Amino acid sequence: MTIVEGASSSGNAPPNPEHGDRLELDALVVGGGFSGCYMLHKLRDELNLNAKLFEAGTALGGTWHRNRYPGARVDVAVPGYEYSMEQIWNDWKWTEKYPGQPELQAYFNHVDKKLSLSKDCYFNTEVYDARFDTESATWTVSTKDGKRARAKYLIVAVGFAAKQHVPDWKGLDTFAGDIYYSANWPTEYVDVRGKRVAVIGTGSTGIQIIQEWAKDAAETTVFQRTPNTALPMCQSLLPPGVQEDRASRLQIFEDSKKTNSGLEIWPIPQNTMDASPEERLAAYERLYGGGGLWFWNTNYQDLLVDPIANREAYDFWAKKTRARIDDPRARDLLAPLEPLHPFGVKRPSLEQNYYELFNKPNVRLVSTRESPIVEIRPNGIVTEDGQLYEVDMIAVATGFDVVTGGIKNVGIKDRYGFDVADQWNKQGVRTHLGMMVSGCPNLFMPYSAHSPSVFSNGPTSIEFQVRWIADVIRKMRELGVRAVDVSKESEQAWKKEVTEIANMTLLPKAKSWYMGANIPGKPVEPLFYLGGMILYRERCWETSRGNLDGLIKM
């Protein structure tokens, strides 16, 4: 077996700053994605703090640096999926409506150049331990390459999908061909021409890989557990001049701050069944035909709360999708007449020609719900019914240990010495506002659990959270406060609000990564805040009002 991985810590990274391995800092940021980059900029350039950033990869970009697999691209249209800072967008032009990974990586290179971030970043630097010392009110952070940093403020900006989940298949190490993992894809082109390939998983990552590999492979076998309610991307090039209207660009960012989604969009302000059948059909056709996630996030306002309304939307989607699939069995597996879960409680992926691929004679679909994978052999994959699928290459796209996986990698210990990720795995996630953890003073976690994150536009949500964190730190300095913490009661109240709002929706009716249900043994619970950005902002400002009245000052 050959496990083909991405670039390691050998010489692909920009040079690290020439500092010693013992750092005394005001603030340390862990993670170099959207939230980490913006956080470093705020701390260093606006608060004038001695701040550095540790990044496990070889460059900035976070998800868009790590996810180099074929077909990787964002599912939020631009402009919009970007920083709102004019100094960055005023001389940056996107080429596609839904940019791919290479263009997104180029965007982060542009951000780096404009903000001069790399000079304060340590690449190939993976944190494994972070501990708070009450006496000095500082965090001590250790890395696998021997660095140690002490900082007053620790911002863990690893996002929610930093650790891939791989099932423990028997015989995985016996496979004679090449195995590729979506979260650690090689930088070199993977040639599948003339090969028999398998893709395990049909989430957004799996769909994107399948669409690329099936173009050239001699035979493609897709292993699906749950059908993806994927929507047409309707990709397009952005015509010249469309991004050069400054007033329009500014209005997009301003409008995005006033919506629950962090995008300049709203659901239809009407319940589904209050519209006539003709009105519903016209609305569905308009949203579906517009492409992207519009059919999901701008549908009727009761889509995710009313089972009858939800079924109406699903039936429309299924009819549209089934018409694209020739084989009756593939049709029933990919778009069953009876849904396995409500529409939209698992994030729909965007596809470009996914369903048509199964009309090709050399693309086959295997249902692991009917017959799970039980073994990997040197020449292929065996399912429970005894069927051997002979393949030369395997792509593993089985999702992430959302939130807790990335936090576990960092090894955060609270002021009492307890490992935060271990506590979360045993008792469930506990935060206040999705950004602070009781017993972890001066620790902040943007774009993590219990925040709107995955139910909002990432950059919009991140910019708000980073501004809030920076405002808390600014007030601490003005007030002469050494450290701030949150109470257990605040955590409990926030978890209750997260859970109560989720339970008003259809979300708990599916075993999804939104609920942590994709990882065996992990507590099944709502992991993200569905109250929307408007209410979330109010809750955050309530906590930091006045002289940080909603926090414990130490």
N, C-alpha and C positions, 0 to 999 in steps of 0.2 A: 504493500500500500504506500502511496505517496500522498501525503497531506500537503497541498500547495498553499502556502501562506503569503501574506503581503510582506512588504519591506520591513525588516527588523531594525534594530538600533545601529546598524552598520553605517554607512556614510551617506545616507540620503537626506539627512536633516540639515537645515540651516545651522550655522555654528551657534552654540549656546553662548550666553553672555559670559565674559571672563570674570567670574566671581568664584570664591572658594566654595567648598562643599558645606559650609556652615553659614547659614544666612540669618541675619537679624532684620526682620521686616516689620512694617506697619500692617501689611495685609498680604495674604497669599491667595491666589485664585488657582483652583484645580480644574483643569479642563479648558480646551481652546476652541469651543464651538461658538455659536451665536451669543450665548449668555456670558461665556468666559471672556471673549474679546471685548464685549461692551462693558463688562464689569471692570476689566483692567483699565480701559480707557477712562471710566468714571473715577476710579480710585486714584489713578496716577495723574491724569491731566486736569481734573476738576477739583479733587480734594487734596491734591499735592501730597499724596502719601507715597511712602517707599513701598511699592507694590510689585510683585513678580507673579508669573504664571507658570505652573507646571503642567506639561502636556505629555501624555504617554506616547503619542504619535510623533511623526517626523515633521509635521507642519500644522498650522492652524486650519480650522475647518470643522472639527468635531465629526459629526455624522457624515458630512460631505467629504471629509478626508478619509475616513475609515471605509465607507461603503463604496468601493470601487467596482463592484460587480457589474456585469454588462446590463445596460438598460436602466441603471439607477437614475432616478430623477424625482423632483419634488412634485407633490400633488396640489400645490397652491400656486395660482397663476401670478405672474409678475406683470407690471410692477405691483408691489405689495409685500411679496416675500423677500424683504430686504430691510436694512436699517433705514430709519427715517432721517438720518443726518445728511443734510444737503451737501456737506463737504465730501461725502462718499458717493451719493447718487448723481451729483451734478455732472460728473464726467464718466459715468458708467452706463453702458447701454447693453441691455439683454438682447439676445438674438431669438430666443424661443419663448413662447407663452409659458411652457413648463420646462424650465432649464434642466439639463442633465448634469450628472456629477462633474464632468470636466469643466463645464461653465461655472458651476457653483464653487469649485475649487479655485478657479481663476478669480471669482468674485472675492473670495477670502484673501487671495494674494493681493488684490486691489485694496481691500480694507487694511491689510497689514501695511502696505506701502503708504496709504494715506494717514494712518494713525501711528506709524512707526512702533508697532507692537512687538515684533520679534526680538528687539534689543532687550526686552525685559521678560523674555520667555525662555524656559528650559525645556527643550524637546527630548524625546526618548527618556522621559522622566516619569516613572509610574509610582504613584503614592500607594503605600500599603498600610500605613499606620498614622493616625492623627489623634493626639491626646491633649486634653485641656488641663493646665496647671492652675489651680485656684489661687495660690499664693502670688504668682506673677501675673495672673489673668492673661495668659498667653497660650496659644496652641503650638505644640511641637509636632512637626510633620516629618515623617521619614519616607524615603523612596528606595526602590529596589536597587538603584545604582549607587547607593551610599550617601546621598545628600540628606541633610537635616536642616529644616528651617523652623525658626520660631517667629510667630506673628501674632499680633493682637487680634486681628480679624481673619477668619478663615471662610472663604467662599467656595463651596463645593459645587462646581458648575458642570457636572458630568452628564446632566440630562436624565432622561428616563429609560433610554435604551442603550446602555453602555456594555451590557454583558449578554452575549448570545447564549441561547438555550439549545443544547444538543441532547436528544434522548440517548439513553445508555443502551444502544443496540448491541446485541451479542455479535461478536466477530467483526466489529468495525475495523479493527487493526489487521484483519486478514485480507482485506480487499486488495486485489492486485493492480487495480487501476489508480487513477488520480481522484482525490477527494478535495473539493473546494468548499470553503465556508464563506457564506455571504458577508459576514462581518470582518473577515480577514482575507479578502481576495488579493491575489497577486497583482502587482503593478503591470506585469507583462500581459500581452494579449493571449487569451486562451483559445487555441484553435480547435474547434469541434468538427471540422469538416471530415466526413467519412467515419465519424465516431458514433457509437451507441451511447446516448447520454441519459441520465436520470436527474430529475429535479424533485427533491422532497420538500413539500410545503407549497401552499398556494395563497399565501398572504401577498402583500404588495411586492415584497422582494422576490418571492417565487415567480409571480406573474411576470415581473420585469425580466428575470433571467430566462424564463421559458420563451418569451417573445423573441429574445435574441438568439438563444441556442437553436430553437426550432427552425430558424432560417437556413442553417448550414449543416446541422447534424444529420447523419444518415438515418438515425432513429431517435425519437425523444419519448421517454416514458415519464409521465407526470404522476406523482403520488399525492393524492388529495385526501385530507381528512374531512374538512368542512368546505362546502362550496363558498366561494367568495362572491358577494353581490357587487361585482365590479361594474363600474360605469365608464362610458366612452370618454376618453381624454379630450378628443377633438383638438389635438396638437396643431399648432400653426407657428409660422415664423412671424416675428413682430416687424411690421413694415417700417421703413425709415421715417423718422420724425414723430412716431407715436409717443416716444418717451421724452421729447424735447420741450413739451409745454410745461413750464415751471409751475404756473398757477394750478394746473390740473394735478400735477404730481403732489404738490403741497396739500391740495384738497383731499386727495386719496388718504394721505396719512392722518389728516385732521378728522375726516369722517370715520376712519377705522378706530379711532379712540372713543367713539361714541356708541359703539355697537357691542353686543355680547360676544360676538365671534372674533373681534379684532380685525375684521375685514369690513369693507364698505357694503355690507349686505345685511338683509333682514329676512326672516321667514315671511311667508304670506300671512298677513294678519287676519286669519280666518281659520276656523276649524274645517277639516276635510269634508265632513258630511253635511256641512252647511252650504257647500257649493253644489250646484247641480251636476249630474253626471257629465254633461257637456262641458261645463266650466272646469271640472276636475281634469278631464281628458286633455283639454286645451292647455291647462297649466302644466300637467305632467309632460306633455309633448314639448312645451317650451323649455322647461328645465332640463329634461333629458337631452334634447337636441342642442342645448347650449354647451354641453360637455362639462367636464370637470366634476366637482363635488356639488354643483348647484342642486341636483335632484335630491341630495341629502341635506344640505345645510340651508337651503332657501325654500324648502317645501312648505306645506301647510304647518301652522304653528303647533298642531297636536300630533305630529308625525311620531315622536318618540314617547308619547304619553298615553295615547289611545290605541288599544289593540285593533279596533275596527279600521281606524284611519291608517294605521301602519300596514294592515293587510291589503288595503286598497293600493298603496304605493308598491308593495311587494308584487302584487299580481300584475301591475303594469310593467314593472321591471322584468318579471319572469317572462311575460309574453314577448316583450322586445328581445330578450336574450335568447329564448328558445327558438325564435325565428331565424337565428343566425347559425344554429347547430343542426347538422344533417342527421347524425346518428341518434336514434331514439334513446339508447342507453346513455350515451354521453350527455344528451339533452337533459335526462332526468337526474344525472349526477351533478351537472354544472348549474342547472337552474330548475330544481324540483318544483313541481306544482304546489306541494306542501312545504312551506319554509321550515328549516331546522331551528331557526330563531327569528325574532322580529327583525325587520329590515332596519339597518343603520345602527344597531346596538353593537355590531362589529364594524369598524371603519371600512367603508367601501374603498376598494383600490381603484385606480384609474388604469384603463387598458386601451391599447391601440388596435390590436387585431387578435386578441387573446382567444376569443371564442371561435373564430374562423380557423384557428390552427388545428382544432380537433376534427376538422373536415379533411385534413390531409391524411393519407394512408400511413404515413410513417410517424404519426403522433398518436400515442395511446394514453388512456387515462385509467389509473388504478385507484380504487376507493379503499383507503386504509381504515375508513369507518366500518366497512363490511369485512375487511380482512387486514388487520394491522401488520406492519413490518415486524418480523420476529428475529431476523438474522441477516447479517451481511456476510456473504461468502466471497472467496477470491474472485469469482466471475460474475457476481451480481447480488441482487436483493431478493430475499425470500419473504413471502407473506404467510399469514397464519393458515391459509388454505393449501399450503405446500407448493405454491407456484413460485418458480424461480424466474426472475427477470434479468437476463444477462445484459450487462452494460459495461462500458469501458471507462466512463467518467461519471462522478456523482457530484451534484451541487446540493449542499445542505442549507435550506432556508426555513428553519423551524422556529423562528421568532426569538424573542428576548426574555430574559428574567427581568421584567420591567421594574424599574425603580430600585428595588432591594438589591438586585445584582450589582448595579453600578456602585451603590453605597457600600456594599460589602467589600468590593474591591479596594475602596479607599481606607477601610478599617477604622472608622470613627469610633472612639471611645468617649463616653460622656464623663462628666466630672467625678463620677463615682466608679469609673473603670469598666462600666458595662458596654459591650459592643452594640452599637445602635442597630445595625442590620440584623444581628442575631435576635435582638428584642423584637424587631419588626416581624421577623419570620415566625416567631413563636406567638406573639400577641397581636399582630396586625400593625399596620403603619400608624404612627402617631406624630402629628406635627401641629404647629399653629400657622395657619395661612399657607401651608405647604412650603414655608421658607425657614422656619425655626423649629428646633427640637428642645424640649425641656431637659435641662441638665447639660446642655451644650451652649454655654454663653458665647456670644460673638460669632456663632456659626450661622451661616446663611446658605440656603440651597435654592437658587432660582431654577425654574423650569423642571420641577420635580413632582413628587406625589402631592395630592391634596390641593393642587392649584389648577387653574383652567387649562394649562399647557396643551394637551392633545385635543381639547375641545375649543381651541382658539388658534388664531394665526400666531405661529411661533414667535417671529420677530416682534410683533406688537405686544404680546404677553411678556416677553423677555424684557423689552425696553421698560415697561412699567415696573416690573419686579426689581430690576437693577436700579432704577431711579429711586424706588422705595428704600432699598437697602442702603444706597448712598445717602439718602436723606436721614435715615436712622443713624448712620455713622457720623454724619455731619453734626446732628444734634448731640450725639454723645460727646463729641469733642468740644462743642460749645458749652455743654453743661459740666464738663469735667468728669464724665461717667467712665469708669474703667471697663465695665462689662454690663451687658444686658442679657437677660434670660427670659423664658416664658414659663408660666406655671403649668402644672399637670392639669389644673382645671381648664386653662385656656386650650390645651391640647384636646381634652375631652369634649369641650364645647364645639371646637372646630370639627373634630371627627364626627360628632353628632350631626352637625349641619351638612357636612359632605355626604353622610350616609342618608339622612332624611331626604335630601334633594334627589339623590340617585334613586331612592326607593319610590319617588313620585313618577319615575320614568320606567320604561321597559328594559333599561340597561341590565338589571340583575337577572333577566330571563335567559341570558346567554353565558356560556362558559368562555369568556374572552379575556384577553390580556388587560383590558380595562378593569377587570375584576381580579386580576392575578391568578385566574383559573387555569392558565396554560402551563403552570409549573407544579408538578406533583408535590403535595405536602405544604404548599404555600397557603396562608389564610386567604379565603375567597371573600373579598370585600371591595367596595368602590375605592378605586385608587386616585380618582381625579374629581375635580370640583365642577359640577354641572350648573352652577348658579349663574354663569355668565360673567363677562369681564366687568360689566357695570356694577353689579352687586359686589363682586370681588374687590374692586377698587375701594368701594365704601368700607368694606370690612378691614382692609389694610390701613386706610387712613384713620379708622377708629382706634386701631392699636397704637399708631405712632402719633396720635394727636397731642397737642400741648407739649409738655416736657416728657415725651415718651411715656404717657400715663398708662398705656396698656401693656407695658413691659416691666419686668423686675429689674431694677437698677442695682448694681452691685458695687 
